Amino acid sequence: MLKALLSLTRPANLVTAVADVLAGMAIAGYFSVPNPPPAAVGWLSLATVCLYGGGVVFNDVFDADLDAIERPERPIPSGIVRKNTAVLLGAILLASGIGISLIVNQTAGFLAIGIAVASLVYDRYGKHHNWLGPVNMGLCRGLNLLLGISILPDQVLPWVWVGLVPIAYIAAITMISRGEVHGGSATTLQAAGLLYALVIGCVAALAQQQHQLGTALPFLLLFGYYIFPPLWRAVKDPVGQNIGLAVKAGVLSLIVMNAAWVAAFASFPLALLVFCLLPLSRLLAKLFAVT
């Protein structure tokens, strides 16, 4: 029962959400502040775990009837977890994420509310729209990056536009994921590849602006290495299994993209520390479903 409840929260994905927040902190310049209070790092990391976990729990709640047909092995349709129990778990996680964010500051609290609302809108409505769904899902990640930036509230407005980068990346993954069960379109996969390239170009440009391109480049190269080969295999043969592997690679590689952000705005050692979250996420991906 405990493993089933944990599987509803997608543990491997939760690690990527923490990486988002750490990247946001680096963009804000938090790690350059003399003697920064470490408590806020822990609180925001816990908050994003709760917010992401609550969002994906509600995803399974709203998808219970469809999963009963397409993925009957999942916790809710299989009967291991009752739908009411899942609703309670999701509500507790979202409320906890908002409450914990408010402990840090009011700006973080408002962003947490935005993340919770955006995730629920996606779970219930957004995923059913061809263009709104990917943008909606990307918005959740963009706001999550801003949640990290909110550790220094006055930095949110100057950097709010960087939230567009994860929006583009997650929109690409969401476009791909629609072919996980029945297969997809090579054209859609190619469009996602162009968005991937655009994201790498944006991060590289910002790294150059910060005079840290050399520091960020190894992580950007690794990022490309992790996401493009599985995507290319899916383009050549867009069956469900190949698309699922491309989606999994895209989600887990968020950690590498976030390491590139940290390298561009903070330092190589801190970026390497974020990158070290990848083995943990991959280990959890072997134990629990990613999508």
Secondary structure as UniProt FT lines:
FT   HELIX           2..8
FT   HELIX           11..28
FT   HELIX           30..32
FT   HELIX           39..62
FT   HELIX           64..70
FT   TURN            72..73
FT   TURN            75..79
FT   HELIX           83..104
FT   HELIX           106..124
FT   HELIX           126..128
FT   TURN            130..131
FT   HELIX           132..149
FT   TURN            150..151
FT   HELIX           153..155
FT   HELIX           156..159
FT   HELIX           160..163
FT   HELIX           164..177
FT   TURN            178..182
FT   HELIX           186..209
FT   TURN            210..211
FT   HELIX           213..236
FT   HELIX           240..252
FT   HELIX           254..265
FT   HELIX           268..275
FT   HELIX           277..287
//
